[in-house]
Amino acid sequence: MTVTRFAPSPTGYIHIGNLRAALFNWLIARKAGGTFILRFDDTDPERSKEEYVDAIREDLEWLGLTWDREERQSARLDRYAEAADRMRTDGRLYEAFETPTELDLKRKKLLNMGRPPVYDRAALELSEDEKAKLRSERGAGHWRFKLDQERIEWTDGILGDVSIDAASVSDPVLIRGDGQVLYTLASVVDDLEMGITDVVRGSDHVTNTATQIQIMAALGGTPPAFAHHSLLTGPQGEALSKRLGTLSLRDLRAQGIEPMAILSLMARLGSADPVELRAAPEDLIEGFDVGRFGAAPTKFDVADLSPMTARVIAAMPYDLVADEIRAHGVPDDIAPRFWEVVRENVGTRAEIADWWSVFRDGATPVIAEEDRGFVAEALALLPPYPYDSETWGTWTTAVKEATGRKGKSLFMPLRHAITGRTRGPEMADVMPLLQSPPKV
């Protein structure tokens, strides 16, 4: 059975960049009728916050990306300790004591020599007495996984055949001196024990994948199928990382962006397939193939979400927005008609209330100075309230005959005066919905 996971760290909100991993893994599981696990990487007690756990759940629910099971890495520390003990016994985990400053100096020295900044494994040369002395001076050391210095190869679902020379990679730290288990170890143990079959994540994890493949082998496990999606850039190819704080899902939601605008774009952006708007997350499953995505950086423009949001809203049937429309005070007898009239002129749901305000209370008229006399003359010809579907045509015909105006010079000043807007629904549809005569 296909089993995938999304493993966010609850140290912040989900942003548009790491949403892709959640969506791709969800789509793979749902397409195969498998299991999608939400797994919180919360082994860092200082940075992990319960408020972010709740926020991540809320954001995924808002998007409709339901999960079948939830796991917390903080509840599995005994499993990581057991795996670490096995690797110590097998000689694959060793204690090192360099400080961050010492490691930085080593890296700089290697770079100055034109060599890759790979850890020199000096800790392997320490005697037991030397280790004991360092522990007494510095406290417990950190634990590194001893890589087999050979090529690590796999067929990536997006990148194709990947081959990394382990000799060009530092032995990864799996456990910090304070005992904190790091992502590299926790993720490996979880993926093996939870039967994860497919992992999609960002291309910045390629080196992590190489080391994790060896760790899995050291623990006697079989790696899942890996795929590494491209990283997002801004619309001009600029780095997006500094802007991700303003592109959190909750920020986009606060701006009125619809979840299906986000999902429809992210499910195809960077692939060989065109972006097509879908009505529900399940509609994205058909045709989804992670192999259709490219390895090149993918340009993302947040501005693309606004017109897509407008299209999502325009396609919504009345039943989906009925409660929201009633909450704004629209009477039940005209609510369905109100929605039919305004739906294609709503950019975000917040604008539903704006349009009802126009119909209920009348708009603040927008009248150019040169049109004041014309508008006053036109209003004198306006048929008596209440209005019907014929009112607009009857009125503008009478105004045209009386003033000689026609076309935009006739219609636009009247639209401005009635709705206070330069664009909107057909005025023949607007007039019957006005709850009182225009206040001009």
BELZI-V290367 format. One record per residue. N is the residue number from 0. RES is the residue in one small letter. SS is DSSP state (H for helix, E for strand, - for the rest). D_FIRST is the distance of its C-alpha to the first C-alpha in Angstrom with 1 decimal. Layout:
# BELZI-V290367
n=[N;N]
res=[RES;RES]
ss=[SS;SS]
d_first=[D_FIRST;D_FIRST]
This chain:
# BELZI-V290367
n=[0;1;2;3;4;5;6;7;8;9;10;11;12;13;14;15;16;17;18;19;20;21;22;23;24;25;26;27;28;29;30;31;32;33;34;35;36;37;38;39;40;41;42;43;44;45;46;47;48;49;50;51;52;53;54;55;56;57;58;59;60;61;62;63;64;65;66;67;68;69;70;71;72;73;74;75;76;77;78;79;80;81;82;83;84;85;86;87;88;89;90;91;92;93;94;95;96;97;98;99;100;101;102;103;104;105;106;107;108;109;110;111;112;113;114;115;116;117;118;119;120;121;122;123;124;125;126;127;128;129;130;131;132;133;134;135;136;137;138;139;140;141;142;143;144;145;146;147;148;149;150;151;152;153;154;155;156;157;158;159;160;161;162;163;164;165;166;167;168;169;170;171;172;173;174;175;176;177;178;179;180;181;182;183;184;185;186;187;188;189;190;191;192;193;194;195;196;197;198;199;200;201;202;203;204;205;206;207;208;209;210;211;212;213;214;215;216;217;218;219;220;221;222;223;224;225;226;227;228;229;230;231;232;233;234;235;236;237;238;239;240;241;242;243;244;245;246;247;248;249;250;251;252;253;254;255;256;257;258;259;260;261;262;263;264;265;266;267;268;269;270;271;272;273;274;275;276;277;278;279;280;281;282;283;284;285;286;287;288;289;290;291;292;293;294;295;296;297;298;299;300;301;302;303;304;305;306;307;308;309;310;311;312;313;314;315;316;317;318;319;320;321;322;323;324;325;326;327;328;329;330;331;332;333;334;335;336;337;338;339;340;341;342;343;344;345;346;347;348;349;350;351;352;353;354;355;356;357;358;359;360;361;362;363;364;365;366;367;368;369;370;371;372;373;374;375;376;377;378;379;380;381;382;383;384;385;386;387;388;389;390;391;392;393;394;395;396;397;398;399;400;401;402;403;404;405;406;407;408;409;410;411;412;413;414;415;416;417;418;419;420;421;422;423;424;425;426;427;428;429;430;431;432;433;434;435;436;437;438;439]
res=[m;t;v;t;r;f;a;p;s;p;t;g;y;i;h;i;g;n;l;r;a;a;l;f;n;w;l;i;a;r;k;a;g;g;t;f;i;l;r;f;d;d;t;d;p;e;r;s;k;e;e;y;v;d;a;i;r;e;d;l;e;w;l;g;l;t;w;d;r;e;e;r;q;s;a;r;l;d;r;y;a;e;a;a;d;r;m;r;t;d;g;r;l;y;e;a;f;e;t;p;t;e;l;d;l;k;r;k;k;l;l;n;m;g;r;p;p;v;y;d;r;a;a;l;e;l;s;e;d;e;k;a;k;l;r;s;e;r;g;a;g;h;w;r;f;k;l;d;q;e;r;i;e;w;t;d;g;i;l;g;d;v;s;i;d;a;a;s;v;s;d;p;v;l;i;r;g;d;g;q;v;l;y;t;l;a;s;v;v;d;d;l;e;m;g;i;t;d;v;v;r;g;s;d;h;v;t;n;t;a;t;q;i;q;i;m;a;a;l;g;g;t;p;p;a;f;a;h;h;s;l;l;t;g;p;q;g;e;a;l;s;k;r;l;g;t;l;s;l;r;d;l;r;a;q;g;i;e;p;m;a;i;l;s;l;m;a;r;l;g;s;a;d;p;v;e;l;r;a;a;p;e;d;l;i;e;g;f;d;v;g;r;f;g;a;a;p;t;k;f;d;v;a;d;l;s;p;m;t;a;r;v;i;a;a;m;p;y;d;l;v;a;d;e;i;r;a;h;g;v;p;d;d;i;a;p;r;f;w;e;v;v;r;e;n;v;g;t;r;a;e;i;a;d;w;w;s;v;f;r;d;g;a;t;p;v;i;a;e;e;d;r;g;f;v;a;e;a;l;a;l;l;p;p;y;p;y;d;s;e;t;w;g;t;w;t;t;a;v;k;e;a;t;g;r;k;g;k;s;l;f;m;p;l;r;h;a;i;t;g;r;t;r;g;p;e;m;a;d;v;m;p;l;l;q;s;p;p;k;v]
ss=[-;-;E;E;E;E;-;-;-;-;-;-;-;-;E;H;H;H;H;H;H;H;H;H;H;H;H;H;H;H;H;-;-;-;E;E;E;E;E;E;-;-;-;-;-;-;-;-;-;H;H;H;H;H;H;H;H;H;H;H;H;H;H;-;-;-;-;-;E;E;E;E;H;H;H;-;H;H;H;H;H;H;H;H;H;H;H;H;H;-;-;-;E;E;E;E;-;-;-;H;H;H;H;H;H;H;H;H;H;H;H;H;-;-;-;-;-;-;-;-;-;H;H;H;H;-;-;H;H;H;H;H;H;H;H;H;H;H;-;-;-;E;E;E;E;-;-;-;-;-;E;E;E;E;E;E;-;-;-;E;E;E;E;E;E;H;H;H;-;-;-;-;E;E;E;-;-;-;-;-;E;-;H;H;H;H;H;H;H;H;H;H;H;-;-;-;-;E;E;E;E;E;H;H;H;H;H;H;H;H;H;H;H;H;H;H;H;H;-;-;-;-;-;-;E;E;E;E;E;-;-;E;E;-;-;-;-;-;E;-;H;H;H;H;H;H;H;E;H;H;H;H;H;H;-;-;-;-;H;H;H;H;H;H;H;H;-;-;-;-;E;-;-;-;-;-;-;-;-;-;H;H;H;H;-;-;-;-;-;H;H;H;E;-;-;-;-;E;E;-;-;-;-;H;H;H;H;H;H;H;H;H;H;H;-;-;-;H;H;H;H;H;H;H;H;H;H;-;-;-;-;H;H;H;H;H;H;H;H;H;H;H;H;H;H;-;-;-;-;H;H;H;H;H;H;H;H;H;H;H;H;-;-;-;-;-;-;-;H;H;H;H;H;H;H;H;H;H;H;H;-;-;-;-;-;-;-;-;-;-;H;H;H;H;H;H;H;H;H;H;H;H;H;-;-;-;-;H;H;H;H;H;H;H;H;H;H;H;H;-;-;-;-;-;-;-;H;H;H;H;H;-;-;-;-;-;-;-;-;-]
d_first=[0.0;3.8;6.3;9.9;13.3;16.9;19.3;22.9;26.0;28.0;31.1;31.7;30.5;27.7;29.4;28.8;27.7;24.8;23.7;22.3;19.7;18.7;18.8;16.9;14.0;14.1;14.4;11.4;9.1;11.3;11.6;8.0;8.1;5.8;7.9;11.1;13.2;16.9;18.2;22.0;23.5;26.6;27.9;31.2;33.2;36.0;34.2;31.4;32.7;31.4;32.9;30.5;27.5;28.8;29.5;26.0;24.6;27.4;26.9;23.2;24.1;27.0;24.8;22.4;19.3;18.0;15.6;13.6;14.8;17.7;18.6;22.0;22.6;26.1;24.8;23.2;26.3;26.6;23.3;24.7;28.0;26.6;24.8;28.1;30.1;28.1;28.7;32.4;32.8;31.4;33.7;31.1;32.2;35.8;38.1;40.0;42.8;43.7;44.4;43.1;46.6;46.7;43.4;44.6;47.8;46.0;43.9;47.0;48.9;46.2;46.1;49.9;49.8;47.4;44.6;41.0;40.9;38.8;39.3;41.7;40.3;43.7;42.3;41.4;45.2;46.0;47.6;46.8;50.2;49.5;46.1;47.9;50.6;48.2;46.4;49.7;50.7;47.4;45.2;41.7;40.3;36.9;34.3;33.2;30.5;32.3;30.7;31.1;33.3;31.6;29.7;26.2;24.3;21.0;20.1;19.7;17.9;21.3;23.9;23.3;24.4;25.3;27.7;29.2;31.9;31.3;35.1;35.4;33.3;34.6;33.0;30.9;32.1;29.4;31.6;34.8;38.1;37.9;34.7;32.3;28.9;28.1;25.0;24.4;24.0;22.3;19.6;18.9;18.8;16.5;14.0;14.0;14.1;11.6;8.9;9.3;7.9;10.4;13.9;16.6;20.0;23.7;25.5;27.6;24.8;24.9;27.1;25.0;22.0;24.2;25.4;22.0;20.7;23.7;23.2;19.7;21.2;24.0;21.8;20.2;16.7;14.8;14.9;12.1;13.0;16.0;17.9;21.3;22.8;26.6;28.7;30.7;34.5;37.2;38.6;41.1;38.6;39.7;37.5;35.7;35.1;38.4;37.9;34.4;36.2;37.6;34.3;32.4;30.6;33.1;35.9;34.7;34.2;37.8;39.0;37.7;34.9;32.4;28.7;27.8;30.4;28.5;25.0;26.4;28.1;25.5;22.8;25.1;27.6;27.7;25.9;27.5;27.0;29.7;29.2;29.1;29.6;27.1;27.7;24.4;21.3;19.2;21.7;20.7;17.2;18.9;20.1;18.3;17.7;17.9;19.6;22.4;23.6;26.4;27.3;30.8;31.6;31.0;34.0;33.5;36.4;36.1;38.9;36.5;34.9;38.1;38.7;35.0;35.4;38.5;36.7;33.9;36.7;38.8;35.9;35.4;36.7;39.3;37.1;34.9;38.0;40.3;40.1;40.7;43.6;45.1;44.8;47.1;49.7;49.5;51.0;48.7;51.1;50.7;47.3;45.4;48.2;48.3;44.6;45.1;48.0;46.6;42.9;43.4;45.6;43.4;41.9;40.2;40.1;43.0;45.1;44.9;47.2;49.5;49.9;50.7;53.2;54.9;55.1;56.1;58.5;59.5;58.9;61.1;62.9;62.8;66.1;67.5;71.2;72.3;70.6;72.0;74.9;72.8;70.2;73.0;74.6;71.3;70.6;74.0;72.9;69.5;69.5;69.6;66.4;64.1;62.6;60.8;59.0;62.4;63.8;62.5;63.9;67.2;67.6;66.9;69.2;72.0;71.5;71.5;74.7;76.3;75.3;74.7;71.3;68.4;64.9;63.2;66.5;66.6;63.1;61.8;64.5;63.9;60.1;60.8;63.3;61.1;57.7;58.5;55.9;56.2;53.2;51.4;51.0;53.7;56.8;57.5;54.3;55.1;58.6;57.8;55.4;58.0;58.9;62.4;64.8;64.2;65.8;67.7]
